[in-house]
Amino acid sequence: MQKLLVTRNAEMMKRLHTYLQRRGIPVTVSEHGNQLELWLTQSSYSALAKDLINEFKADPDAAEAELESAPAATQPAKVSASMTQQLLQQAGLVTIIFAALVSLIFALLNTQLATAVFDSLRISDTFTDLPWNQPWRFLTPVLLHFSLLHFLFNVFWWWYLGGRFERFYGSTYLLIALVFCGVFSNVMQFMVSGPYFGGLSGVVYGLFGLAVVVSWQRPRHPLFLPMGLIAFMLVWLLLGYTDLLWVSVANTAHSAGLIAGLVLGVALRYIEYFRKKKQIS
C-alpha cells in the first residue's frame, strides 16, 4: 500500500478515485478523522498513478473529457483483465500462499493419505493434553477441512477479508491476526470438544470482528463491511448453536475467533490513534 494523496475535499476525491479506477489504477480511499486518504494497492502502478494525479489536478475537467473521448480499446480498464488477474489483485502474498496451502491439505484429505495428514495436523493426540512439545499444532488445525462446502466457505472469506486486510495493513499484521485468532480459537475448541475438529472459520470470524472494529463509523475505510454482511455473519454464527444446520459446526472456535478479532481490532485502532497523535505533535 502506498499513500498517494490526502485531502478534505470529498468531491474532488470522488472524482479522482473514479478517474484513476477507469484508467485501470488499483486505488482505494480511506477516512481518518476529517481527512480522506487515497491509497495505491499495487506499487507497480506508482509512477503512472502519480502522473495521472498530476494531470488530473492540473485540469480535472480536461482529464475526464480526454478519458471519455479515448477509444475503449486504449483504456487499460480492469474489465479487460482476466478473472485470475482480478482475483490476485484482491489479495496479498500471505493471503495467496495460505489459501494455496489450505487447498493442498484439502486435496490430500481426499486421498489415501487422509489419516496421516489429519493425525499430523490435529491439535493433539489426546483429549486432555495441549501440544507444548509440538507448538505448531496449536495453529495447524486451521488447515483441516472435511467437506467441499466447508472448504469453499472458509477460503472465500479468507480471500475476501484477509486479502483486503493485507492490502491495507500489510503481511505482518495479517500473519499476527492469523496466528492469534487461529491459536486462540483452536485452544478454546479443544477445551470443549477434544482434538477432532478443524477449519479456518475461527480465523475468518477473527478477521470479521477485526474489520468491524477498525472500520466502525468509518464508511470509507477499506475494511468497511455493509450492515447486511455483518448481519449474515452473525446469524450464521448463531445458527451454529441450533439444530437447523445440516453439518457439525465448531461453534466455540467461531465465537473464540470473533472475540480474538475484536480484541485485535481494538488494539489496532489504539495503534492508529497514537500514531496519528504522534504525527500531529
Number of C-alpha atoms within 10 A of each C-alpha: 15 14 14 14 14 16 13 13 11 12 9 14 18 13 14 20 20 16 19 19 15 18 18 18 23 20 20 20 19 20 19 14 9 9 12 20 18 20 21 21 23 15 11 10 14 16 9 12 20 13 11 17 18 11 13 19 13 11 10 17 12 12 17 16 10 11 16 12 8 10 9 10 8 9 15 14 15 16 11 12 12 10 11 8 11 13 14 15 15 20 22 22 14 18 25 17 12 17 17 13 12 20 18 12 17 20 14 17 19 12 10 9 11 15 12 11 16 21 13 14 20 24 31 21 15 12 14 11 13 18 15 10 7 10 12 14 19 23 23 21 25 26 21 23 24 13 12 10 11 17 19 13 13 22 23 13 18 26 22 19 23 29 25 23 25 23 23 21 12 16 18 11 14 22 16 12 24 25 16 18 31 28 27 21 32 32 19 17 24 25 14 13 12 18 22 17 21 25 25 31 29 32 32 29 31 33 30 27 23 29 24 21 22 22 19 14 11 16 14 16 20 19 25 18 17 10 9 8 11 13 11 11 14 14 11 11 19 13 14 18 14 9 9 8 11 7 11 10 19 23 19 22 30 27 21 24 33 26 20 25 28 23 16 24 24 15 15 17 15 13 12 14 13 12 12 13 10 9 8 7 6
